Amino acid sequence: MLELSHIDKYYNPGSVNEMCLFQDFNLTIPDSQFVSVVGSNGSGKTSMLNLICGSISADAGKVIVNGTDITGQKEYMRHRKIGRVYQNPSAGTCPNMTVLENMAVADLKEKGYGLNRCVRKSRENAYREMLSGLGLGLEDKLETKVGSLSGGQRQVLALLMATMTPIDFLILDEHTAALDPRTAEIVMKLTDQIVREKKMTTVMVTHNLRYALEYGDRILMMHQGKIVLDKVGEEKNRLNTDEIMGIFNRISVECGN
Ligand SMILES: Nc1ncnc2c1ncn2[C@@H]1O[C@H](COP(=O)(O)OP(=O)(O)OP(=O)(O)O)[C@@H](O)[C@H]1O
């Protein structure tokens, strides 16, 4: 279970540009729940993901994972138990390394080995098998530099790398936003398959309302650092994209932006 408890977050504190994004922000995500997060630009979605991953720190409050307070834990330590896929397919993989090398590093990220110790012949077949299940021909590209793959292939690889070791959470930060519609659909279906198979606790930020409703067990809408809509299970299933859009517009008008 993931808990964000009584979080305050200020940007540029003490300066003329000081901005309080979160004040007493609370969120609890039970194990194996797939949470979709939607909301206006600047509502705090990425900041919330950054707080979970330790990329930024809170000014008050706690981040608790399975009862353990990890608020003070550094990002690189949290990274071992959190898989994150970014909007930019270039992030999350290393372009100058081969598919094999990238997978080997991801495979052993918990151990923190250097590259030479990571690449083990004995694991090559396992990697090939994982890749062949994707149906994108990546299994024949183990020796190809990742920088020469298409955006879609690279994003699929990033997803696989983020989820190939046991993790506490999967964090998806608009991970289909930079892909063409067909490729986005492939990546989203694959995401769903991996999340369901491995029963992963997942937080997905997306501007695609259909994906948010179709794939999430729960939908959150954020606005100006607050959760303004939180629906789960049957209540979520009763919503459709037009209704979400209506709520979105109403809140924007009420809040004056
Ligand atoms: N490093 C930073 N320094 C100062 N302000 C920041 C910083 N990061 C984010 N902000 C501000 O915090 C607010 C929330 O930003 P955030 O990126 O979390 O929103 P978002 O909901 O992810 O937006 P988008 O949908 O556009 O990606 C914005 O007003 C943004 O300008």
The ligand as an ORCA input file, in Angstrom:
! r2SCAN-3c Opt
* xyz 0 1
  N      10.742     22.531    -10.418
  C       9.743     23.409    -10.344
  N       9.958     24.682     -9.941
  C       8.956     25.557     -9.849
  N       7.665     25.282    -10.131
  C       7.390     24.023    -10.551
  C       8.410     23.031    -10.680
  N       7.835     21.883    -11.106
  C       6.528     22.152    -11.243
  N       6.259     23.426    -10.922
  C       4.944     24.064    -10.927
  O       4.046     23.265    -10.181
  C       2.778     23.205    -10.833
  C       2.421     21.753    -11.095
  O       3.307     21.255    -12.087
  P       3.242     19.728    -12.554
  O       4.261     19.554    -13.622
  O       3.299     18.845    -11.383
  O       1.771     19.680    -13.187
  P       1.116     18.616    -14.167
  O      -0.273     18.405    -13.677
  O       1.975     17.415    -14.292
  O       1.091     19.422    -15.537
  P       1.122     18.904    -17.067
  O      -0.184     18.233    -17.334
  O       1.265     20.175    -17.836
  O       2.305     17.999    -17.211
  C       2.884     24.070    -12.088
  O       2.378     25.340    -11.797
  C       4.367     24.123    -12.345
  O       4.733     25.331    -12.972
*
